[in-house]
Each structure stands twice: as C-alpha cells, then as structure tokens.
Amino acid sequence: MKPVIYFDTSALAKWYLKEDRSDDVERYIQEHGPVDISELTVVEMRCLLARRRHERSIDTQTEMRVFVSFEEDIRQKYLICHPYPSDMGLGAVNLISALSRLPLRTLDVLHLLIAKEIQAEILATADKVMAGGARAIGILVVRFDRPRGAKGA
C-alpha cells in the first residue's frame, strides 16, 4: 500500500513556480502521487501567490493561472485535500508543548498536526524547522530546501 505523503506549502509551491529543486519536486510527485495536502495548504498557497505578485516576482496572470491549476489538481485528485481537524486548537497547543525545544511557527505546528492526524508516513518540505518537527513526531522527511545531493536532501 502507498504511504501517505503530506506536502507542506514550501515544497508544493515548487511544483507550480520555477524555483530551486522544482524539477525534483515534480519528479517526486509524479513517482509517488497522489500526495496529501490540507485546507491550510490551500490558504497558504493563495497567500503565497498574492505575496509573490506584490513582490513583483510574478504577474497577476501568473498568479491566477497557477491558482486555477492548483485547484484543478485538487479536483482531479492529484492532490488529496484534507479538512482541518475538529480539535485543531487543542491539538496544536499540545503539539507545541510536546515540541517546545523547536522554534516552530504557528503554521508549522498546524501542518504537523494535520500530517499527524492523517497518519502521514512522510512529510515533504523545504523548511528546516518543519523537517525537525516532523522527525520529532516520528514522520519521515523528504527535504527540498537543500541543493540536490546534499546530505539529508
């Protein structure tokens, strides 16, 4: 049976926008897909695209085209989108306490909680702190933030 692979937004964005390691993300999703995301990923992706437009690294047409493509990938089930857990607040507070030695941000904790709730076996990320949090809760990590071939990549 295929393992549950949760993609956080930092890694998934590389599938839609040309960035360092985009080719690796594309290849990984093609080989292991469909992959899992959450409603949080949808909000973050929308925000990321708007921020990139404000920074002028993409234009309005690209912003809309990428988001429509992202939504279509969810509709086509290339991305399996999970809802927010019903006890997300309490779960996040408990996870922060359990991982108190890590400098987690709010969205890191929420992604980790969702990954844990859906029993993800692998978390794909381009975020060092997120990777540490996933390992701390027993989830294997695939990192897309280091140059190809670097240790831990």
FIKEFI-633473 format. One record per residue (C-alpha): y negated, x negated, z negated; residue in three letters. Coordinates in steps of 0.2 Angstrom, whole numbers, plus 5000, padded with zeros to 4 digits. Each point is the difference from the previous one (the first is absolute). Example, Ala and Ser with C-alpha at 12.3 -4.5 7.8 and 13.67 -1.06 7.14 Angstrom:
2
502249384961ALA 498349945003SER 
//
This chain:
153
500050005000MET 498249945004LYS 499049944986PRO 498450094995VAL 498649895006ILE 498350044993TYR 498549935010PHE 498349994991ASP 498450015010THR 499749825000SER 501549975010ALA 500050165010LEU 498349975007ALA 500649855009LYS 501150125011TRP 498450095006TYR 498749865000LEU 500249835007LYS 500049884985GLU 500949854995ASP 501950044999ARG 499850165010SER 501449955011ASP 501249974985ASP 499650174993VAL 500350095017GLU 501749915002ARG 500550044982TYR 499650195002ILE 500950005016GLN 501549924993GLU 500050094983HIS 499150175003GLY 499750134996PRO 499049934985VAL 499350104985ASP 498250024996ILE 499150134989SER 498550125000GLU 499149864992LEU 500349895015THR 499250145011VAL 498450004989VAL 500049815000GLU 500249985018MET 498650135004ARG 498949904988CYS 500549835007LEU 499650065018LEU 498350074995ALA 499649844990ARG 500449895015ARG 498950115011ARG 498649984988HIS 500349815000GLU 499950015019ARG 501749925002SER 500650165009ILE 499050145010ASP 500150184997THR 501250035015GLN 501249874992THR 499950084983GLU 500450175007MET 501449945012ARG 500849904986VAL 500050144988PHE 500750135012VAL 501349875005SER 500449984981PHE 500150194997GLU 501150025016GLU 501249864993ASP 500250114984ILE 500350165010ARG 501349915011GLN 500849934984LYS 499849825004TYR 499150004983LEU 500850114986ILE 498550064990CYS 500450044981HIS 498950114989PRO 499149954985TYR 501250004985PRO 499650154988SER 499849894985ASP 499049875009MET 498749984986GLY 501249974986LEU 501249905011GLY 498649885005ALA 499449984982VAL 501849954995ASN 500249885014LEU 498349924996ILE 500649974982SER 501749945006ALA 499249885012LEU 498549954989SER 500149815004ARG 499650045019LEU 498250025006PRO 500550175009LEU 498750115007ARG 500150194999THR 500650025018LEU 501349864997ASP 500750094986VAL 500150175009LEU 500949925015HIS 501249924988LEU 500350164991LEU 500350095016ILE 501249875006ALA 500950014984LYS 500150195000GLU 500850005018ILE 501249864994GLN 499449885013ALA 501149845001GLU 498749905010ILE 498150004999LEU 499049935015ALA 498349944996THR 498749875005ALA 499350004982ASP 500649864988LYS 499650114984VAL 501050155007MET 501449885004ALA 500149944982GLY 499950184994GLY 501550055011ALA 501049854994ARG 499750044982ALA 500750185002ILE 501549945010GLY 499550035018ILE 500349875013LEU 498549955009VAL 499649965018VAL 498349915002ARG 498950005015PHE 498549914992ASP 500649825003ARG 500149915016PRO 501750025008ARG 501349884993GLY 499149974984ALA 501050014984LYS 500250184995GLY 499550075017ALA 
//
